[in-house]
Amino acid sequence: MILIGAVIAVLILLLRLLPSINWPVSTKPGPLESKLADYVTSEWVRRHAANQTNPVNLSPENLKAG
């Protein structure tokens, strides 16, 4: 029970503290953030791409236009 309380306290602290930190957008993301973003993007595409159709019809004109 104490462990659950500690976890909740840490989560509340993080949710209150993290927004107040200056997070510059001009810095390059770290390796963990990059790997996580790549993983999330790849998984989203893998899960949803099969359900989508190509919005651009394949035709010789479209292929020439790029």
Backbone as JSON, one array per atom type, in Angstrom:
{
  "sequence": "MILIGAVIAVLILLLRLLPSINWPVSTKPGPLESKLADYVTSEWVRRHAANQTNPVNLSPENLKAG",
  "N": [[0.82, -1.19, 0.0], [1.98, 1.18, 0.73], [3.81, 1.45, -1.3], [2.18, 1.91, -3.54], [1.13, 4.39, -2.84], [3.52, 5.87, -2.87], [4.21, 5.71, -5.57], [2.04, 7.06, -6.74], [2.45, 9.58, -5.58], [4.91, 10.3, -6.74], [4.17, 10.39, -9.44], [2.32, 12.51, -9.39], [4.03, 14.56, -8.58], [5.77, 14.61, -10.79], [3.98, 15.32, -12.83], [3.35, 17.87, -12.03], [5.82, 19.11, -12.0], [7.18, 18.71, -14.49], [5.89, 20.31, -16.57], [6.81, 22.83, -15.89], [9.47, 22.98, -16.48], [11.96, 24.28, -18.63], [11.73, 23.44, -21.83], [13.52, 23.38, -24.52], [12.94, 23.71, -28.02], [14.81, 23.81, -29.9], [16.95, 22.17, -29.42], [18.59, 19.08, -30.14], [16.86, 15.99, -30.03], [17.36, 13.46, -27.53], [18.97, 10.17, -27.62], [17.25, 8.18, -26.56], [14.73, 9.38, -26.68], [14.53, 9.73, -29.46], [14.57, 7.04, -30.38], [12.23, 6.12, -29.15], [10.29, 7.78, -30.36], [10.58, 7.0, -33.04], [9.82, 4.31, -32.82], [7.13, 4.51, -31.93], [5.97, 5.9, -34.1], [6.44, 4.07, -36.21], [4.98, 1.83, -35.29], [2.39, 2.92, -35.26], [1.95, 3.43, -37.97], [2.19, 0.82, -38.98], [-0.01, -0.42, -37.78], [-2.18, 1.03, -38.77], [-1.91, 1.45, -41.52], [-2.72, -0.67, -43.13], [-5.42, -0.42, -43.21], [-5.96, 1.75, -44.75], [-6.44, 3.4, -47.87], [-4.67, 4.27, -50.85], [-4.57, 7.67, -51.47], [-3.91, 8.85, -53.86], [-4.36, 8.08, -57.12], [-2.71, 5.61, -59.02], [-1.19, 6.41, -61.95], [0.18, 6.94, -65.23], [0.55, 9.7, -65.59], [0.53, 10.75, -62.97], [2.79, 9.44, -61.95], [4.83, 10.55, -63.5], [4.66, 13.2, -62.67], [5.56, 13.04, -60.11]],
  "CA": [[0.0, 0.0, 0.0], [2.9, 2.32, 0.76], [4.41, 1.54, -2.64], [1.2, 2.55, -4.42], [1.12, 5.81, -2.45], [4.76, 6.48, -3.34], [4.11, 5.83, -7.03], [1.1, 8.15, -7.01], [3.11, 10.83, -5.2], [5.92, 10.6, -7.76], [3.46, 10.79, -10.66], [1.78, 13.85, -9.18], [5.18, 15.46, -8.59], [6.24, 14.73, -12.18], [2.99, 16.06, -13.61], [3.42, 19.27, -11.63], [7.17, 19.64, -12.24], [7.61, 18.66, -15.89], [5.48, 21.45, -17.39], [7.51, 24.07, -15.52], [10.86, 22.93, -16.97], [12.14, 24.9, -19.94], [12.03, 22.41, -22.82], [13.77, 24.07, -25.79], [12.68, 22.93, -29.23], [15.95, 23.93, -30.8], [17.96, 21.15, -29.13], [18.37, 17.78, -30.77], [16.37, 15.02, -29.05], [18.31, 12.44, -27.11], [18.82, 8.88, -28.3], [16.07, 7.46, -26.07], [13.55, 10.04, -27.26], [14.51, 9.43, -30.89], [14.16, 5.65, -30.55], [10.83, 6.01, -28.76], [9.48, 8.41, -31.4], [10.63, 6.12, -34.21], [9.02, 3.12, -32.52], [5.71, 4.87, -31.9], [5.56, 6.21, -35.46], [6.42, 2.83, -36.98], [3.85, 1.02, -34.84], [1.14, 3.54, -35.7], [1.83, 3.19, -39.41], [1.97, -0.61, -39.18], [-1.38, -0.77, -37.37], [-3.23, 1.76, -39.49], [-1.68, 1.51, -42.96], [-3.47, -1.72, -43.82], [-6.82, 0.0, -43.3], [-6.05, 2.96, -45.56], [-6.2, 3.27, -49.31], [-3.82, 5.32, -51.39], [-5.44, 8.74, -51.96], [-3.49, 9.24, -55.2], [-4.46, 6.96, -58.06], [-1.51, 5.39, -59.81], [-1.36, 6.58, -63.38], [1.43, 7.44, -65.81], [0.67, 11.16, -65.36], [0.93, 10.96, -61.58], [4.16, 8.98, -61.77], [5.72, 11.55, -64.12], [4.63, 14.41, -61.86], [6.31, 12.78, -58.89]],
  "C": [[0.87, 1.26, 0.0], [3.52, 2.54, -0.6], [3.46, 2.24, -3.61], [1.13, 4.04, -4.13], [2.36, 6.53, -2.95], [4.72, 6.7, -4.85], [3.18, 6.97, -7.4], [1.73, 9.5, -6.69], [4.14, 11.25, -6.24], [5.25, 11.05, -9.05], [2.89, 12.2, -10.54], [2.91, 14.87, -9.23], [5.68, 15.69, -10.02], [5.27, 15.56, -13.02], [2.97, 17.54, -13.24], [4.75, 19.9, -12.01], [7.51, 19.72, -13.72], [7.12, 19.84, -16.74], [6.24, 22.74, -17.07], [8.96, 24.09, -15.99], [10.91, 23.55, -18.36], [12.6, 23.82, -20.92], [12.27, 23.08, -24.17], [13.54, 23.15, -26.99], [13.88, 22.94, -30.16], [17.02, 22.88, -30.54], [17.58, 19.83, -29.77], [17.88, 16.8, -29.71], [17.43, 13.98, -28.73], [18.05, 11.12, -27.79], [17.58, 8.11, -27.84], [14.8, 8.05, -26.66], [13.42, 9.73, -28.75], [14.04, 8.0, -31.15], [12.68, 5.46, -30.21], [9.92, 6.61, -29.83], [9.45, 7.56, -32.66], [9.75, 4.89, -34.01], [7.53, 3.43, -32.58], [5.2, 5.16, -33.31], [5.45, 4.94, -36.3], [5.24, 1.95, -36.59], [2.53, 1.6, -35.3], [0.91, 3.27, -37.17], [1.51, 1.72, -39.67], [0.52, -0.98, -38.85], [-2.44, -0.14, -38.24], [-3.07, 1.76, -41.01], [-2.51, 0.48, -43.71], [-4.93, -1.32, -44.03], [-7.02, 1.2, -44.22], [-5.83, 2.62, -47.03], [-5.34, 4.44, -49.76], [-4.71, 6.43, -51.96], [-5.09, 9.2, -53.37], [-3.55, 8.01, -56.1], [-3.17, 6.84, -58.86], [-1.85, 5.5, -61.29], [-0.04, 7.09, -63.94], [1.64, 8.94, -65.57], [1.13, 11.45, -63.93], [2.37, 10.54, -61.32], [5.17, 9.96, -62.37], [5.79, 12.81, -63.27], [5.4, 14.27, -60.55], [5.42, 12.79, -57.72]]
}
